[in-house]
């Protein structure tokens, strides 16, 4: 079977990595749907992210996989695999490289299954293997490698489209409610958290930038997820309340509502994190602090509205994701990104 000449009707796309990885898959989804307009595309994501993509117009369904919860054990994955085998998928695509993802691809039983050519066990799971090109390509183009056998490409001559994130109506309503009650002034969003502690710019630096934004007449919205409430409260206290112009929304929003709020900002300050990708996908002017990770890894927010702020150190990068603590004990990759530098970037974005 030549995949490039086949009219697929039921496509499974397995992307159960982190929030940012799922968001970066949107340009590929958009092109995949344009290539197969009559096909159903079913998007498999890490449990908890399904609501974010529930209104995405290209998708027939968004299905959660609780890889860290109820479905973490092999027997649960096996049951899901048996169910997938009965659904009649004719094309299966997976940018995820775990053994479990390879197993699920094999279980799905689609006559065409496309994955990366490493690790070795992918050779047992997929009918078509493509190079990931990790050292040469950015992540969006790596994802488009999966489209090669289908005649779908993205390169300098054929650039990938910008992402489009379709938000569910209830998320839009929640953002309407929040922004309707805000004072006048340009809106700066700050998200100081990350899954990995070494990816976090120091809290006192965030507070200094928030304080300068408030002094310049901006409204500051502080976002944080579950478990990050104390961090947000510390930053809010250190920055000063400024007569209600700092709004602490820590752990008050669903992921879709967070995305809807981020999309309305005049500028956003984040670490290298999932919310960074949510802001970038909506074209929000964005300043992102990168420490243990670097642009060369390919997961940075690109385009004219985004600025990556980093410092030159021989120890960078220290990993694909970062660590709980700095391996060398100094964390200078983040400490040395000074608030003055970050504020200069944000001030221009905010027009203050």
Secondary structure as a PSIPRED ss2 file (coil, helix, strand):
# PSIPRED VFORMAT (PSIPRED V4.0)

   1 X C   1.000  0.000  0.000
   2 X C   1.000  0.000  0.000
   3 X H   0.000  1.000  0.000
   4 X H   0.000  1.000  0.000
   5 X H   0.000  1.000  0.000
   6 X C   1.000  0.000  0.000
   7 X C   1.000  0.000  0.000
   8 X C   1.000  0.000  0.000
   9 X C   1.000  0.000  0.000
  10 X E   0.000  0.000  1.000
  11 X E   0.000  0.000  1.000
  12 X E   0.000  0.000  1.000
  13 X E   0.000  0.000  1.000
  14 X E   0.000  0.000  1.000
  15 X E   0.000  0.000  1.000
  16 X C   1.000  0.000  0.000
  17 X C   1.000  0.000  0.000
  18 X C   1.000  0.000  0.000
  19 X H   0.000  1.000  0.000
  20 X H   0.000  1.000  0.000
  21 X H   0.000  1.000  0.000
  22 X H   0.000  1.000  0.000
  23 X H   0.000  1.000  0.000
  24 X H   0.000  1.000  0.000
  25 X C   1.000  0.000  0.000
  26 X H   0.000  1.000  0.000
  27 X H   0.000  1.000  0.000
  28 X H   0.000  1.000  0.000
  29 X H   0.000  1.000  0.000
  30 X H   0.000  1.000  0.000
  31 X H   0.000  1.000  0.000
  32 X H   0.000  1.000  0.000
  33 X H   0.000  1.000  0.000
  34 X H   0.000  1.000  0.000
  35 X H   0.000  1.000  0.000
  36 X C   1.000  0.000  0.000
  37 X C   1.000  0.000  0.000
  38 X C   1.000  0.000  0.000
  39 X C   1.000  0.000  0.000
  40 X E   0.000  0.000  1.000
  41 X E   0.000  0.000  1.000
  42 X E   0.000  0.000  1.000
  43 X E   0.000  0.000  1.000
  44 X E   0.000  0.000  1.000
  45 X E   0.000  0.000  1.000
  46 X E   0.000  0.000  1.000
  47 X C   1.000  0.000  0.000
  48 X C   1.000  0.000  0.000
  49 X C   1.000  0.000  0.000
  50 X C   1.000  0.000  0.000
  51 X C   1.000  0.000  0.000
  52 X C   1.000  0.000  0.000
  53 X C   1.000  0.000  0.000
  54 X C   1.000  0.000  0.000
  55 X C   1.000  0.000  0.000
  56 X C   1.000  0.000  0.000
  57 X C   1.000  0.000  0.000
  58 X C   1.000  0.000  0.000
  59 X C   1.000  0.000  0.000
  60 X C   1.000  0.000  0.000
  61 X E   0.000  0.000  1.000
  62 X E   0.000  0.000  1.000
  63 X E   0.000  0.000  1.000
  64 X E   0.000  0.000  1.000
  65 X E   0.000  0.000  1.000
  66 X C   1.000  0.000  0.000
  67 X C   1.000  0.000  0.000
  68 X C   1.000  0.000  0.000
  69 X C   1.000  0.000  0.000
  70 X C   1.000  0.000  0.000
  71 X C   1.000  0.000  0.000
  72 X C   1.000  0.000  0.000
  73 X C   1.000  0.000  0.000
  74 X H   0.000  1.000  0.000
  75 X H   0.000  1.000  0.000
  76 X H   0.000  1.000  0.000
  77 X H   0.000  1.000  0.000
  78 X H   0.000  1.000  0.000
  79 X H   0.000  1.000  0.000
  80 X H   0.000  1.000  0.000
  81 X H   0.000  1.000  0.000
  82 X H   0.000  1.000  0.000
  83 X H   0.000  1.000  0.000
  84 X H   0.000  1.000  0.000
  85 X H   0.000  1.000  0.000
  86 X C   1.000  0.000  0.000
  87 X C   1.000  0.000  0.000
  88 X C   1.000  0.000  0.000
  89 X C   1.000  0.000  0.000
  90 X C   1.000  0.000  0.000
  91 X E   0.000  0.000  1.000
  92 X E   0.000  0.000  1.000
  93 X E   0.000  0.000  1.000
  94 X E   0.000  0.000  1.000
  95 X C   1.000  0.000  0.000
  96 X C   1.000  0.000  0.000
  97 X C   1.000  0.000  0.000
  98 X C   1.000  0.000  0.000
  99 X H   0.000  1.000  0.000
 100 X H   0.000  1.000  0.000
 101 X H   0.000  1.000  0.000
 102 X H   0.000  1.000  0.000
 103 X H   0.000  1.000  0.000
 104 X H   0.000  1.000  0.000
 105 X H   0.000  1.000  0.000
 106 X H   0.000  1.000  0.000
 107 X H   0.000  1.000  0.000
 108 X H   0.000  1.000  0.000
 109 X C   1.000  0.000  0.000
 110 X C   1.000  0.000  0.000
 111 X C   1.000  0.000  0.000
 112 X E   0.000  0.000  1.000
 113 X E   0.000  0.000  1.000
 114 X E   0.000  0.000  1.000
 115 X E   0.000  0.000  1.000
 116 X E   0.000  0.000  1.000
 117 X C   1.000  0.000  0.000
 118 X C   1.000  0.000  0.000
 119 X C   1.000  0.000  0.000
 120 X C   1.000  0.000  0.000
 121 X C   1.000  0.000  0.000
 122 X H   0.000  1.000  0.000
 123 X H   0.000  1.000  0.000
 124 X H   0.000  1.000  0.000
 125 X H   0.000  1.000  0.000
 126 X C   1.000  0.000  0.000
 127 X C   1.000  0.000  0.000
 128 X E   0.000  0.000  1.000
 129 X E   0.000  0.000  1.000
 130 X E   0.000  0.000  1.000
 131 X C   1.000  0.000  0.000
 132 X C   1.000  0.000  0.000
 133 X C   1.000  0.000  0.000
 134 X C   1.000  0.000  0.000
 135 X C   1.000  0.000  0.000
 136 X C   1.000  0.000  0.000
 137 X C   1.000  0.000  0.000
 138 X C   1.000  0.000  0.000
 139 X H   0.000  1.000  0.000
 140 X H   0.000  1.000  0.000
 141 X H   0.000  1.000  0.000
 142 X H   0.000  1.000  0.000
 143 X H   0.000  1.000  0.000
 144 X H   0.000  1.000  0.000
 145 X H   0.000  1.000  0.000
 146 X C   1.000  0.000  0.000
 147 X C   1.000  0.000  0.000
 148 X H   0.000  1.000  0.000
 149 X H   0.000  1.000  0.000
 150 X H   0.000  1.000  0.000
 151 X C   1.000  0.000  0.000
 152 X C   1.000  0.000  0.000
 153 X C   1.000  0.000  0.000
 154 X C   1.000  0.000  0.000
 155 X C   1.000  0.000  0.000
 156 X C   1.000  0.000  0.000
 157 X C   1.000  0.000  0.000
 158 X C   1.000  0.000  0.000
 159 X C   1.000  0.000  0.000
 160 X C   1.000  0.000  0.000
 161 X C   1.000  0.000  0.000
 162 X C   1.000  0.000  0.000
 163 X C   1.000  0.000  0.000
 164 X C   1.000  0.000  0.000
 165 X C   1.000  0.000  0.000
 166 X C   1.000  0.000  0.000
 167 X C   1.000  0.000  0.000
 168 X C   1.000  0.000  0.000
 169 X H   0.000  1.000  0.000
 170 X H   0.000  1.000  0.000
 171 X H   0.000  1.000  0.000
 172 X H   0.000  1.000  0.000
 173 X H   0.000  1.000  0.000
 174 X H   0.000  1.000  0.000
 175 X H   0.000  1.000  0.000
 176 X H   0.000  1.000  0.000
 177 X H   0.000  1.000  0.000
 178 X H   0.000  1.000  0.000
 179 X H   0.000  1.000  0.000
 180 X H   0.000  1.000  0.000
 181 X C   1.000  0.000  0.000
 182 X C   1.000  0.000  0.000
 183 X C   1.000  0.000  0.000
 184 X C   1.000  0.000  0.000
 185 X C   1.000  0.000  0.000
 186 X C   1.000  0.000  0.000
 187 X E   0.000  0.000  1.000
 188 X E   0.000  0.000  1.000
 189 X E   0.000  0.000  1.000
 190 X E   0.000  0.000  1.000
 191 X E   0.000  0.000  1.000
 192 X C   1.000  0.000  0.000
 193 X C   1.000  0.000  0.000
 194 X C   1.000  0.000  0.000
 195 X C   1.000  0.000  0.000
 196 X C   1.000  0.000  0.000
 197 X H   0.000  1.000  0.000
 198 X H   0.000  1.000  0.000
 199 X H   0.000  1.000  0.000
 200 X C   1.000  0.000  0.000
 201 X C   1.000  0.000  0.000
 202 X C   1.000  0.000  0.000
 203 X H   0.000  1.000  0.000
 204 X H   0.000  1.000  0.000
 205 X H   0.000  1.000  0.000
 206 X H   0.000  1.000  0.000
 207 X H   0.000  1.000  0.000
 208 X H   0.000  1.000  0.000
 209 X H   0.000  1.000  0.000
 210 X H   0.000  1.000  0.000
 211 X H   0.000  1.000  0.000
 212 X H   0.000  1.000  0.000
 213 X H   0.000  1.000  0.000
 214 X H   0.000  1.000  0.000
 215 X H   0.000  1.000  0.000
 216 X C   1.000  0.000  0.000
 217 X C   1.000  0.000  0.000
 218 X C   1.000  0.000  0.000
 219 X E   0.000  0.000  1.000
 220 X E   0.000  0.000  1.000
 221 X E   0.000  0.000  1.000
 222 X E   0.000  0.000  1.000
 223 X E   0.000  0.000  1.000
 224 X C   1.000  0.000  0.000
 225 X C   1.000  0.000  0.000
 226 X C   1.000  0.000  0.000
 227 X C   1.000  0.000  0.000
 228 X C   1.000  0.000  0.000
 229 X H   0.000  1.000  0.000
 230 X H   0.000  1.000  0.000
 231 X H   0.000  1.000  0.000
 232 X H   0.000  1.000  0.000
 233 X H   0.000  1.000  0.000
 234 X H   0.000  1.000  0.000
 235 X H   0.000  1.000  0.000
 236 X H   0.000  1.000  0.000
 237 X H   0.000  1.000  0.000
 238 X H   0.000  1.000  0.000
 239 X H   0.000  1.000  0.000
 240 X C   1.000  0.000  0.000
 241 X C   1.000  0.000  0.000
 242 X C   1.000  0.000  0.000
 243 X C   1.000  0.000  0.000
 244 X C   1.000  0.000  0.000
 245 X C   1.000  0.000  0.000
 246 X E   0.000  0.000  1.000
 247 X E   0.000  0.000  1.000
 248 X E   0.000  0.000  1.000
 249 X C   1.000  0.000  0.000
 250 X C   1.000  0.000  0.000
 251 X C   1.000  0.000  0.000
 252 X C   1.000  0.000  0.000
 253 X C   1.000  0.000  0.000
 254 X C   1.000  0.000  0.000
 255 X H   0.000  1.000  0.000
 256 X H   0.000  1.000  0.000
 257 X H   0.000  1.000  0.000
 258 X H   0.000  1.000  0.000
 259 X H   0.000  1.000  0.000
 260 X H   0.000  1.000  0.000
 261 X H   0.000  1.000  0.000
 262 X H   0.000  1.000  0.000
 263 X C   1.000  0.000  0.000
 264 X C   1.000  0.000  0.000
 265 X C   1.000  0.000  0.000
 266 X C   1.000  0.000  0.000
 267 X E   0.000  0.000  1.000
 268 X E   0.000  0.000  1.000
 269 X E   0.000  0.000  1.000
 270 X E   0.000  0.000  1.000
 271 X E   0.000  0.000  1.000
 272 X C   1.000  0.000  0.000
 273 X C   1.000  0.000  0.000
 274 X H   0.000  1.000  0.000
 275 X H   0.000  1.000  0.000
 276 X H   0.000  1.000  0.000
 277 X H   0.000  1.000  0.000
 278 X H   0.000  1.000  0.000
 279 X H   0.000  1.000  0.000
 280 X H   0.000  1.000  0.000
 281 X C   1.000  0.000  0.000
 282 X C   1.000  0.000  0.000
 283 X C   1.000  0.000  0.000
 284 X C   1.000  0.000  0.000
 285 X C   1.000  0.000  0.000
 286 X E   0.000  0.000  1.000
 287 X E   0.000  0.000  1.000
 288 X E   0.000  0.000  1.000
 289 X E   0.000  0.000  1.000
 290 X C   1.000  0.000  0.000
 291 X C   1.000  0.000  0.000
 292 X C   1.000  0.000  0.000
 293 X C   1.000  0.000  0.000
 294 X C   1.000  0.000  0.000
 295 X H   0.000  1.000  0.000
 296 X H   0.000  1.000  0.000
 297 X H   0.000  1.000  0.000
 298 X C   1.000  0.000  0.000
 299 X C   1.000  0.000  0.000
 300 X C   1.000  0.000  0.000
 301 X C   1.000  0.000  0.000
 302 X C   1.000  0.000  0.000
 303 X C   1.000  0.000  0.000
 304 X C   1.000  0.000  0.000
 305 X C   1.000  0.000  0.000
 306 X E   0.000  0.000  1.000
 307 X E   0.000  0.000  1.000
 308 X E   0.000  0.000  1.000
 309 X E   0.000  0.000  1.000
 310 X C   1.000  0.000  0.000
 311 X C   1.000  0.000  0.000
 312 X C   1.000  0.000  0.000
 313 X C   1.000  0.000  0.000
 314 X C   1.000  0.000  0.000
 315 X C   1.000  0.000  0.000
 316 X C   1.000  0.000  0.000
 317 X C   1.000  0.000  0.000
 318 X C   1.000  0.000  0.000
 319 X C   1.000  0.000  0.000
 320 X C   1.000  0.000  0.000
 321 X C   1.000  0.000  0.000
 322 X C   1.000  0.000  0.000
 323 X C   1.000  0.000  0.000
 324 X C   1.000  0.000  0.000
 325 X C   1.000  0.000  0.000
 326 X C   1.000  0.000  0.000
 327 X C   1.000  0.000  0.000
 328 X C   1.000  0.000  0.000
 329 X C   1.000  0.000  0.000
 330 X C   1.000  0.000  0.000
 331 X C   1.000  0.000  0.000
 332 X H   0.000  1.000  0.000
 333 X H   0.000  1.000  0.000
 334 X H   0.000  1.000  0.000
 335 X H   0.000  1.000  0.000
 336 X C   1.000  0.000  0.000
 337 X C   1.000  0.000  0.000
 338 X C   1.000  0.000  0.000
 339 X H   0.000  1.000  0.000
 340 X H   0.000  1.000  0.000
 341 X H   0.000  1.000  0.000
 342 X H   0.000  1.000  0.000
 343 X H   0.000  1.000  0.000
 344 X H   0.000  1.000  0.000
 345 X H   0.000  1.000  0.000
 346 X H   0.000  1.000  0.000
 347 X H   0.000  1.000  0.000
 348 X H   0.000  1.000  0.000
 349 X H   0.000  1.000  0.000
 350 X H   0.000  1.000  0.000
 351 X C   1.000  0.000  0.000
 352 X C   1.000  0.000  0.000
